[in-house]
Amino acid sequence: KYPAQYSLECLNAFMDWGVFDTMQTVYGALVRTAEVAIAKACEKGIGIIVRGALKRYFPNYDDLYDRAGLQELCEAGEDRNSFLLRYAMTSKGVSAVIVGTKSAEHLAANIAAAEKGVLAADIYQEAQRRLAAVGIVPGK
């Protein structure tokens, strides 16, 4: 089963148990499957740890990013991974984002992105609009 869908099913099932303080799920700008469930978890006081925010789950991952025009929303000098990491951090209900690394340089770039902080509200909303326009919507 596709990791994001499996993760969503588990998140929804386990959330109602009332025994978890935090839960982990797949989520990111290009994989918005769990977005509604993350908001529900937030309302219940459950922290969400995100994984897969930068993972290329689809062969057309780069094309989806490009078609949504997300590069146009990046700050000067910001790259794709930085923007996608900050997008995941911006989502209401996300407590932490786990990001793998290939090298010390890659780790430094992820730290720099995290240090920039969340996206401005208008940039985040525009990213959501653009993603929806190319079919990347919550629950899919």
MOURCOR-V996200 format. One record per pair of residues at least 12 apart in sequence whose C-alpha atoms are under 6 Angstrom apart, sorted by the first residue. I is the first residue (numbers start at 1). J is the second residue. Records with the same first field share a line. If there is no record, write none. Layout:
I = J / J
This chain:
4 = 26
7 = 25
8 = 34
21 = 46
22 = 46 / 47 / 48
23 = 48 / 49
24 = 48 / 49 / 50
25 = 50
26 = 50 / 51 / 52
27 = 50 / 53
28 = 53 / 88
32 = 137 / 138
33 = 138 / 139 / 140
35 = 138
38 = 93
39 = 93
42 = 93
47 = 95
48 = 94 / 95
49 = 95 / 96 / 97
50 = 97
51 = 98
68 = 130 / 131
82 = 113
86 = 118
89 = 118
90 = 118 / 119
